[in-house]
């Protein structure tokens, strides 16, 4: 009998091959079981997920992500098609940001969400696995990388340097500051659920103003 779920790896991600004939409830139970059994093997890696073998609805995609979240310590960066070159470029860019911080002597990692006016402050570059909710803030003297959504405030280059950047899977900030330069959206931003095709973005200073641009590895190499 064909397995309900087969998990395979690809560069910077894992592919879920789902049985197209079984009820979705059976598929979901098997996903939860397999990720629970492999919890220690996967660890706390940040990965992209590809879903293959059957068509799933947006609601089913969310249920799959929730099952993985509940049964593992993985942080799912985004849903991609592993054959899609554009999607893979985004994953490579996100992986590159992690490497840049990991190579720094005092680069830091933080797992969790900031909400209820929480403030996270550091003198080093930081990778955050979670969301920054409205009213909360993340502050770094160097660079900020958010493997989640930025819906609150972010401050990078707190030591006055304008060469710092803020990168996030979903960039909907209430307020941004990089070095001595400020950015505030013209309309109020509201939090929404991270959608599979949201494009990661990076904020940086160019020509004395903050630019928000699509995140690419080539762009990151300029910092």
C-alpha positions as CSV (number, residue, x, y, z in Angstrom):
1,X,0.0,0.0,0.0
2,X,1.3,3.4,-0.9
3,X,2.4,5.5,2.1
4,X,0.3,8.4,3.2
5,X,3.2,10.8,3.5
6,X,6.8,10.6,2.3
7,X,9.3,13.2,3.5
8,X,12.3,14.0,1.3
9,X,14.9,16.7,1.5
10,X,16.1,19.2,-1.1
11,X,18.5,22.1,-0.7
12,X,17.4,24.4,2.2
13,X,14.0,22.6,2.5
14,X,11.9,19.4,2.7
15,X,9.3,18.1,0.3
16,X,6.1,16.4,1.5
17,X,4.9,13.8,-1.0
18,X,1.2,13.3,-0.1
19,X,-1.0,10.4,-1.1
20,X,-3.7,11.7,-3.5
21,X,-6.2,8.9,-2.7
22,X,-6.4,8.9,1.1
23,X,-8.7,11.2,3.1
24,X,-7.0,14.5,4.1
25,X,-7.6,13.7,7.8
26,X,-5.5,10.6,7.4
27,X,-2.8,12.6,5.7
28,X,-2.8,15.2,8.5
29,X,-2.5,12.6,11.2
30,X,0.4,11.0,9.4
31,X,2.2,14.3,9.0
32,X,1.9,15.0,12.8
33,X,3.1,11.5,13.6
34,X,6.2,11.6,11.2
35,X,7.3,15.0,12.4
36,X,6.9,14.0,16.0
37,X,9.0,10.9,15.5
38,X,11.7,13.0,13.7
39,X,11.6,15.9,16.1
40,X,15.2,15.4,17.4
41,X,16.5,14.7,13.9
42,X,15.2,17.9,12.4
43,X,16.1,20.1,15.4
44,X,15.3,23.8,15.2
45,X,16.3,24.4,11.6
46,X,14.6,27.1,9.5
47,X,13.4,25.5,6.2
48,X,11.2,25.9,3.2
49,X,8.4,23.3,2.6
50,X,7.2,21.9,-0.7
51,X,3.9,20.0,-0.9
52,X,3.6,17.5,-3.8
53,X,1.5,14.6,-4.9
54,X,-1.9,16.1,-4.4
55,X,-3.7,19.4,-4.7
56,X,-4.4,21.1,-1.4
57,X,-6.5,24.1,-0.6
58,X,-5.2,27.2,1.3
59,X,-7.0,26.0,4.4
60,X,-5.3,22.6,4.1
61,X,-1.9,24.2,3.6
62,X,-2.4,26.1,6.9
63,X,-3.5,22.9,8.7
64,X,-0.4,21.2,7.4
65,X,1.9,24.0,8.7
66,X,0.1,23.9,12.0
67,X,0.6,20.1,12.3
68,X,4.3,20.6,11.6
69,X,4.6,23.4,14.1
70,X,2.8,21.4,16.9
71,X,4.9,18.3,16.4
72,X,8.4,19.7,15.7
73,X,10.7,22.6,16.6
74,X,11.2,23.5,12.9
75,X,10.5,27.1,11.7
76,X,8.9,27.0,8.3
77,X,10.1,30.0,6.3
78,X,7.7,29.6,3.4
79,X,5.9,27.2,1.0
80,X,7.7,26.8,-2.3
81,X,7.7,24.7,-5.5
82,X,11.1,23.0,-5.2
83,X,11.5,23.1,-9.0
84,X,10.6,26.8,-9.2
85,X,13.8,28.8,-9.7
86,X,12.3,32.0,-8.4
87,X,11.1,30.4,-5.2
88,X,14.5,28.8,-4.7
89,X,16.3,32.1,-5.0
90,X,14.2,33.4,-2.1
91,X,15.1,30.4,0.0
92,X,18.8,30.9,-0.9
93,X,18.7,34.5,0.1
94,X,17.1,33.7,3.4
95,X,19.7,31.0,4.1
96,X,22.4,33.5,3.2
97,X,21.1,36.0,5.8
98,X,21.5,33.3,8.5
99,X,25.0,32.6,7.4
100,X,26.0,36.2,7.5
101,X,24.8,36.5,11.1
102,X,26.3,33.1,12.1
103,X,29.7,34.2,10.8
104,X,29.7,37.2,13.1
105,X,31.5,36.7,16.4
106,X,28.6,37.8,18.5
107,X,25.6,37.1,16.2
108,X,22.5,36.1,18.1
109,X,19.4,33.9,17.6
110,X,16.0,34.4,19.3
111,X,13.0,32.0,19.1
112,X,9.6,33.4,19.9
113,X,7.2,36.2,19.2
114,X,7.2,39.8,20.4
115,X,3.8,41.1,21.5
116,X,2.1,43.1,24.2
117,X,4.6,45.9,23.8
118,X,7.6,43.5,24.2
119,X,11.0,45.0,23.3
120,X,14.0,42.9,22.3
121,X,17.3,44.9,22.2
122,X,20.9,43.7,21.4
123,X,24.3,45.2,20.5
124,X,24.7,42.4,17.9
125,X,23.1,41.2,14.7
126,X,20.1,39.0,15.4
127,X,18.0,36.4,13.7
128,X,14.5,36.1,15.2
129,X,12.4,33.0,14.6
130,X,8.9,34.5,15.1
131,X,6.8,37.5,14.6
132,X,7.0,41.1,15.8
133,X,3.4,42.2,16.6
134,X,2.1,45.7,16.5
135,X,3.2,47.8,19.5
136,X,6.4,45.7,20.0
137,X,9.9,46.4,18.8
138,X,13.2,44.7,17.9
139,X,16.3,46.8,18.2
140,X,19.9,46.0,17.1
141,X,23.1,48.0,16.8
142,X,23.8,45.9,13.7
143,X,21.4,43.9,11.5
144,X,17.9,42.4,12.1
145,X,16.6,39.3,10.3
146,X,13.1,38.1,11.1
147,X,12.0,34.7,9.9
148,X,8.4,35.6,10.3
149,X,6.4,38.8,10.1
150,X,7.4,42.4,11.0
151,X,4.2,44.1,12.0
152,X,5.6,46.3,14.8
153,X,8.8,48.3,14.9
154,X,12.4,47.5,14.0
155,X,15.6,49.5,14.5
156,X,18.9,48.5,13.0
157,X,22.3,50.2,13.0
158,X,21.5,51.6,16.4
159,X,25.2,52.7,16.6
160,X,24.5,55.2,13.9
161,X,25.8,53.1,11.0
162,X,23.6,53.4,7.9
163,X,25.0,50.2,6.3
164,X,22.8,47.9,8.4
165,X,19.6,46.3,7.1
166,X,16.3,44.7,8.3
167,X,15.0,41.6,6.5
168,X,11.7,39.8,7.1
169,X,9.6,37.2,5.5
170,X,6.7,39.6,5.6
171,X,7.4,43.3,5.9
172,X,4.5,45.3,7.2
173,X,6.2,47.5,9.8
174,X,4.6,50.2,11.9
175,X,7.9,52.0,12.0
176,X,11.5,51.4,10.8
177,X,14.8,53.1,11.6
178,X,18.2,52.3,10.2
179,X,21.1,54.3,11.4
180,X,19.8,57.9,11.6
181,X,17.1,57.3,8.9
182,X,13.5,56.7,9.6
183,X,10.7,55.1,7.6
184,X,7.0,55.1,8.5
185,X,4.2,53.7,6.2
186,X,1.7,56.2,4.9
187,X,-1.2,54.0,5.9
188,X,-1.7,51.9,9.0
189,X,-0.5,48.3,8.6
190,X,-2.5,45.4,10.0
191,X,-1.2,41.9,10.7
192,X,-2.4,39.1,8.5
193,X,-1.6,35.4,8.3
194,X,1.6,34.7,6.5
195,X,0.6,33.5,3.0
196,X,2.6,31.0,1.0
197,X,3.6,33.5,-1.8
198,X,4.5,36.4,0.4
199,X,7.9,37.7,-0.8
200,X,10.7,38.2,1.7
201,X,11.8,41.8,1.8
202,X,14.8,43.8,3.0
203,X,15.0,47.4,4.2
204,X,18.2,49.4,3.8
205,X,19.5,52.9,3.3
206,X,20.1,54.3,-0.2
207,X,20.5,57.9,-1.2
208,X,19.7,59.1,2.3
209,X,16.4,57.3,2.6
210,X,15.2,53.8,3.5
211,X,14.4,51.5,0.6
212,X,12.2,48.4,0.8
213,X,13.2,45.8,-1.8
214,X,12.6,42.2,-2.6
215,X,15.2,40.0,-0.8
216,X,17.7,38.4,-3.1
217,X,21.1,36.8,-2.4
218,X,22.8,39.2,-4.9
219,X,21.3,42.2,-3.0
220,X,22.6,40.8,0.3
221,X,26.0,40.4,-1.1
222,X,26.3,44.2,-1.4
223,X,26.2,44.6,2.4
